[in-house]
């Protein structure tokens, strides 16, 4: 699994949240559905920021220290401050926000499990199949 795994998790999380939101609006309530979609977007932004920080500061070769530190200093106060404000806003459902925040974890666990079950990461040589 490489960095494309993170991109697939982000896309799948957003698609799942977009498709689930109308059902949540109708069956549970508008504030819960809105909370789930806002929480999912917040989780995606958090994962993107982590990805950019890792790519800028930790990878071998040429590092982009300015960009990595800019994202890091943006991520901590702005993203976590907005997360705190979202959790303390009375209109949004805390349970819905938590479901949205954990959407990244749920999708990545299912994607990792499916890749493990389907053995998509095993490298198979065409000459070793016994044919």
Rosetta blueprint (number, residue, H / E / L):
1 X L
2 X L
3 X H
4 X H
5 X H
6 X H
7 X H
8 X H
9 X H
10 X H
11 X H
12 X H
13 X H
14 X H
15 X H
16 X H
17 X H
18 X H
19 X H
20 X H
21 X H
22 X H
23 X H
24 X H
25 X H
26 X H
27 X H
28 X L
29 X L
30 X H
31 X H
32 X H
33 X H
34 X H
35 X H
36 X H
37 X H
38 X H
39 X H
40 X H
41 X H
42 X H
43 X H
44 X H
45 X H
46 X H
47 X H
48 X H
49 X H
50 X H
51 X H
52 X H
53 X H
54 X H
55 X H
56 X H
57 X H
58 X L
59 X L
60 X L
61 X L
62 X L
63 X L
64 X L
65 X H
66 X H
67 X H
68 X H
69 X H
70 X H
71 X H
72 X H
73 X H
74 X H
75 X H
76 X H
77 X H
78 X H
79 X H
80 X H
81 X H
82 X H
83 X H
84 X H
85 X H
86 X H
87 X H
88 X H
89 X L
90 X L
91 X L
92 X L
93 X L
94 X H
95 X H
96 X H
97 X H
98 X H
99 X H
100 X H
101 X H
102 X L
103 X H
104 X H
105 X H
106 X H
107 X H
108 X H
109 X H
110 X H
111 X H
112 X H
113 X H
114 X H
115 X H
116 X H
117 X H
118 X H
119 X L
120 X L
121 X L
122 X L
123 X L
124 X L
125 X L
126 X H
127 X H
128 X H
129 X L
130 X L
131 X L
